[in-house]
Amino acid sequence: MTVMVTMACSIGAAYAQPVSAATLSTPLEKSAIKYVEFRGDLGLIEGSTIDSESAMRDAHMRLASHDPDALSSGWVAYAALVAADTPEFAKAIQESVATPEAKTAFLARMRMEPRSIRELPGADKAIEAVMMMAARDATKINSLGQSFIDRAYSMQNAAWAKKKLSEGMSRVYEARDYAATRERAGTPVLPAYVSAGVQLPALAQTTDREWQATWSNEEAVPQINPRATPIIDRVLVLAVRYSVGEVTDPVVDGYAKSDQSRRCLNMAMLNFDQCIAATRTAYEEAFCIGEHGLNDVSGCLGWVAGAGEADD
């Protein structure tokens, strides 16, 4: 099924002005920041001039510093925020929790039948927004990966890129040390608007572009992978829980997960380490970064929308 998507405008402009605003930090946002941090590193790498051994080392260590399990769950958590920020879906949630009795019945049914959330008006728009985000991000990652592979060939004529490097495994261990000691972003702070009892993350209004659903503006035509149905159901449940203020650590632990992405990302990291371990020059490192640090990862994150390069 091919989905053509036009990204929705913010919820406030769509149907209601927010009645209150606050900066919040929920367990969902704390999980999502793992994906947002990855986006941030991609942006830094994309904007860097890779013209020295130290620049290549920085790209390698940044990409190798993201835990596959945390990145996988972070993507699901972030996708839930994108769904919660979809105007039509948010309005349907508002209407479903308009009274205490209606809210109790609505949440009870969701617990018994998680897939029932798909019946809400606007759920299709929320899914489309998530699919577009996934496809655009994966396409951006894949494009960056291809640029490194192209560099690997052109760099063979550069003296610094042909220089012999330290033993490969020592660079793998160096990246692991960096991962364990690098400073991470603090507790995420998002402008969250509450209207008629429903909370919205207002992603488009964040000052950090990495939090915005339109972080990547790559051309993309998502194709929903039928195998992604369980992940999309979890995304919608998390979005509803977030919207009504009932997202807890156990809920995030139980729903913000994708076994397919987790396995794929762990394999990508293993291949990345093995590839770097076998390199002796910076131009060889460039190939490893492009093929395993980026292209493989693009498929691990984009497979739900038929995007990226890795097998699904």
C-alpha positions as CSV (number, residue, x, y, z in Angstrom):
1,M,0.0,0.0,0.0
2,T,1.5,3.3,-1.0
3,V,0.8,6.3,1.2
4,M,1.0,9.8,-0.1
5,V,1.4,12.2,2.8
6,T,1.2,15.9,3.4
7,M,2.5,16.6,6.8
8,A,-0.2,18.0,9.1
9,C,-0.1,21.4,10.6
10,S,0.2,21.9,14.4
11,I,-2.8,21.0,16.5
12,G,-3.3,24.5,17.8
13,A,-3.8,26.0,14.4
14,A,-5.9,23.0,13.2
15,Y,-8.9,23.1,15.5
16,A,-8.3,24.7,18.9
17,Q,-6.1,27.1,20.6
18,P,-4.2,25.6,23.5
19,V,-5.6,26.5,26.9
20,S,-2.3,26.0,28.8
21,A,1.3,25.3,28.0
22,A,4.1,23.7,30.0
23,T,7.5,22.2,29.6
24,L,7.3,18.6,30.4
25,S,9.5,15.6,30.6
26,T,7.7,12.3,30.5
27,P,9.1,8.7,30.2
28,L,8.1,8.8,26.6
29,E,10.2,11.9,25.9
30,K,13.1,10.4,27.9
31,S,13.1,7.3,25.7
32,A,12.6,9.3,22.5
33,I,15.7,11.4,23.2
34,K,17.9,8.4,22.3
35,Y,16.6,8.7,18.7
36,V,16.8,12.5,18.8
37,E,20.5,12.3,19.9
38,F,21.2,10.0,16.9
39,R,19.6,12.6,14.6
40,G,21.8,15.2,16.2
41,D,25.0,13.3,15.4
42,L,23.8,12.7,11.9
43,G,23.4,16.4,11.4
44,L,26.9,17.1,12.8
45,I,28.5,14.5,10.5
46,E,26.5,15.7,7.5
47,G,27.8,19.3,8.1
48,S,31.4,18.3,8.7
49,T,34.2,18.5,6.2
50,I,35.8,15.0,6.3
51,D,39.3,16.0,5.4
52,S,41.5,14.5,8.1
53,E,42.0,11.4,10.1
54,S,40.6,13.1,13.2
55,A,37.4,14.1,11.3
56,M,36.9,10.5,10.2
57,R,37.5,9.3,13.7
58,D,34.9,11.7,15.1
59,A,32.3,10.4,12.6
60,H,33.1,6.8,13.5
61,M,32.9,7.3,17.2
62,R,29.7,9.3,17.1
63,L,27.9,6.6,15.1
64,A,29.3,3.8,17.2
65,S,28.3,5.4,20.4
66,H,24.5,4.7,20.1
67,D,23.3,1.6,21.8
68,P,21.2,-0.5,19.4
69,D,18.5,-1.4,22.0
70,A,18.1,2.2,23.2
71,L,18.0,3.5,19.6
72,S,15.3,1.0,18.6
73,S,13.1,1.8,21.5
74,G,13.8,5.5,21.1
75,W,12.6,5.4,17.5
76,V,9.3,3.9,18.6
77,A,8.9,6.4,21.4
78,Y,9.6,9.3,19.0
79,A,7.1,7.9,16.5
80,A,4.5,8.0,19.2
81,L,5.1,11.7,19.8
82,V,4.7,12.2,16.0
83,A,1.4,10.4,16.2
84,A,0.3,12.3,19.2
85,D,1.1,15.6,17.4
86,T,-1.2,14.8,14.5
87,P,-4.2,17.2,14.7
88,E,-7.0,14.8,13.5
89,F,-5.8,12.0,15.8
90,A,-5.5,14.4,18.8
91,K,-9.0,15.7,18.2
92,A,-10.4,12.2,18.2
93,I,-8.7,11.4,21.5
94,Q,-10.2,14.6,22.9
95,E,-13.7,13.5,22.0
96,S,-13.0,10.0,23.4
97,V,-12.1,11.3,26.8
98,A,-14.6,14.2,27.0
99,T,-16.2,12.9,30.2
100,P,-14.7,10.8,33.0
101,E,-17.0,7.9,32.1
102,A,-16.1,8.1,28.5
103,K,-12.3,8.2,29.3
104,T,-12.6,5.1,31.6
105,A,-14.4,3.1,28.9
106,F,-12.1,4.3,26.2
107,L,-8.9,3.3,28.1
108,A,-10.4,0.0,29.2
109,R,-11.2,-0.9,25.6
110,M,-7.7,0.1,24.6
111,R,-6.2,-2.2,27.2
112,M,-8.3,-5.1,26.1
113,E,-8.1,-4.4,22.3
114,P,-5.0,-2.2,21.5
115,R,-5.8,-2.4,17.8
116,S,-9.1,-0.7,18.4
117,I,-7.2,2.6,18.4
118,R,-7.0,2.3,14.6
119,E,-10.8,2.8,14.5
120,L,-10.4,6.4,15.8
121,P,-11.0,9.2,13.2
122,G,-7.6,10.5,12.4
123,A,-5.7,7.3,13.3
124,D,-4.9,6.9,9.6
125,K,-3.4,10.4,9.5
126,A,-1.3,9.6,12.5
127,I,0.0,6.5,10.8
128,E,0.7,8.5,7.6
129,A,2.7,11.0,9.6
130,V,4.8,8.3,11.3
131,M,5.4,6.6,7.9
132,M,6.5,9.8,6.3
133,M,8.9,10.6,9.1
134,A,10.3,7.1,8.9
135,A,10.7,7.1,5.2
136,R,12.3,10.6,5.1
137,D,14.7,9.9,7.9
138,A,15.8,6.6,6.4
139,T,16.3,8.2,3.0
140,K,18.4,10.9,4.6
141,I,20.6,8.4,6.5
142,N,21.0,6.3,3.3
143,S,22.0,9.4,1.3
144,L,24.6,10.3,3.9
145,G,25.8,6.7,3.8
146,Q,26.2,6.7,0.1
147,S,28.2,10.0,0.3
148,F,30.7,8.2,2.5
149,I,31.0,5.3,0.1
150,D,31.6,7.7,-2.7
151,R,34.2,9.4,-0.6
152,A,35.9,6.1,0.1
153,Y,36.8,5.9,-3.6
154,S,37.8,9.5,-4.1
155,M,39.9,9.6,-0.9
156,Q,42.2,6.9,-2.3
157,N,44.1,9.8,-4.0
158,A,44.5,11.8,-0.7
159,A,47.8,11.3,1.1
160,W,46.2,11.6,4.6
161,A,43.6,9.0,3.7
162,K,46.1,6.5,2.5
163,K,48.2,6.8,5.7
164,K,48.4,3.6,7.8
165,L,46.3,3.8,10.9
166,S,46.6,2.2,14.3
167,E,45.4,-1.4,14.6
168,G,41.7,-1.7,13.8
169,M,40.5,-3.2,17.1
170,S,42.2,-0.5,19.1
171,R,39.9,2.0,17.2
172,V,36.9,-0.1,18.0
173,Y,37.8,-0.1,21.7
174,E,38.4,3.7,21.5
175,A,34.8,4.1,20.2
176,R,33.4,2.0,23.0
177,D,35.3,4.1,25.6
178,Y,33.9,7.2,23.9
179,A,30.3,5.7,24.1
180,A,30.7,5.1,27.8
181,T,32.0,8.5,28.7
182,R,30.5,11.0,26.2
183,E,28.2,13.6,27.6
184,R,24.6,13.2,26.6
185,A,21.8,15.7,26.3
186,G,20.0,16.4,29.5
187,T,16.4,15.7,30.3
188,P,14.4,16.7,27.2
189,V,12.2,19.7,27.5
190,L,9.4,20.1,25.0
191,P,6.7,22.8,24.8
192,A,3.7,20.6,25.6
193,Y,0.2,22.1,25.1
194,V,-2.8,20.9,27.0
195,S,-6.3,21.4,25.4
196,A,-9.5,19.8,26.6
197,G,-7.6,17.3,28.7
198,V,-5.3,16.2,25.9
199,Q,-1.6,16.8,25.9
200,L,0.3,17.6,22.6
201,P,4.1,17.7,22.2
202,A,4.0,20.5,19.6
203,L,7.0,19.2,17.9
204,A,6.9,21.8,15.1
205,Q,7.4,24.5,17.8
206,T,10.5,23.1,19.4
207,T,13.7,25.2,19.0
208,D,15.8,22.0,18.5
209,R,15.2,20.9,14.9
210,E,16.2,17.3,15.8
211,W,12.8,17.0,17.7
212,Q,10.8,18.1,14.7
213,A,9.0,15.5,12.5
214,T,10.2,17.4,9.4
215,W,13.9,17.1,10.5
216,S,14.5,15.4,7.1
217,N,13.0,17.0,4.1
218,E,14.1,14.2,1.7
219,E,11.6,13.2,-1.0
220,A,10.0,9.9,0.0
221,V,6.9,7.8,-0.8
222,P,6.3,5.5,2.2
223,Q,5.1,1.9,1.6
224,I,3.7,0.4,4.8
225,N,5.4,-2.9,5.5
226,P,2.6,-5.4,6.6
227,R,5.0,-6.8,9.2
228,A,5.1,-3.5,10.9
229,T,1.5,-3.8,12.1
230,P,2.4,-4.7,15.7
231,I,4.8,-1.8,15.9
232,I,2.3,0.7,14.6
233,D,-0.3,-0.5,17.2
234,R,2.3,0.1,19.9
235,V,3.0,3.5,18.6
236,L,-0.7,4.5,18.7
237,V,-1.2,3.1,22.2
238,L,1.8,5.1,23.4
239,A,0.5,8.2,21.6
240,V,-2.9,7.9,23.4
241,R,-1.2,7.2,26.8
242,Y,0.9,10.3,26.3
243,S,-2.0,12.4,25.2
244,V,-4.1,11.6,28.3
245,G,-1.2,11.9,30.7
246,E,-1.0,8.2,31.6
247,V,2.4,7.2,30.1
248,T,4.6,5.6,32.8
249,D,8.0,3.9,32.7
250,P,6.4,0.4,32.7
251,V,4.1,1.4,29.8
252,V,7.1,2.7,27.8
253,D,9.2,-0.4,28.6
254,G,6.3,-2.6,27.4
255,Y,5.3,-0.7,24.3
256,A,8.4,1.2,23.0
257,K,10.1,-1.7,21.3
258,S,10.6,-3.3,17.9
259,D,12.3,-6.7,17.9
260,Q,12.9,-6.4,14.2
261,S,14.7,-3.1,14.5
262,R,16.6,-4.1,17.6
263,R,18.0,-7.3,16.0
264,C,18.8,-5.4,12.8
265,L,20.6,-2.6,14.6
266,N,22.6,-5.0,16.7
267,M,23.7,-6.8,13.6
268,A,24.6,-3.5,11.9
269,M,26.7,-2.6,14.9
270,L,28.5,-5.9,14.9
271,N,29.2,-5.5,11.2
272,F,30.4,-2.0,11.7
273,D,32.9,-3.1,14.4
274,Q,34.2,-5.9,12.4
275,C,34.6,-3.7,9.3
276,I,36.5,-1.0,11.3
277,A,38.6,-3.7,12.9
278,A,39.8,-4.8,9.4
279,T,40.6,-1.3,8.1
280,R,44.1,0.0,7.8
281,T,43.5,3.4,6.2
282,A,41.0,6.3,6.5
283,Y,39.5,5.7,3.1
284,E,38.7,2.1,4.2
285,E,37.0,3.6,7.3
286,A,34.9,5.8,5.1
287,F,33.5,2.7,3.4
288,C,32.7,1.1,6.8
289,I,30.9,4.2,8.0
290,G,28.9,4.4,4.8
291,E,27.9,0.8,4.5
292,H,27.4,-0.3,8.1
293,G,27.3,2.8,10.2
294,L,24.7,4.5,8.0
295,N,23.2,2.4,5.2
296,D,22.5,-0.7,7.3
297,V,21.0,1.5,10.0
298,S,18.8,3.3,7.5
299,G,17.1,0.0,6.7
300,C,16.8,-1.0,10.4
301,L,14.9,2.2,11.1
302,G,13.1,2.7,7.8
303,W,11.9,-0.9,7.1
304,V,8.4,-0.1,8.6
305,A,7.9,2.4,5.7
306,G,9.7,0.4,3.0
307,A,12.7,2.7,3.1
308,G,16.4,2.4,3.7
309,E,18.9,-0.1,2.5
310,A,19.0,-3.1,4.9
311,D,16.9,-6.2,4.3
312,D,13.6,-6.3,6.2
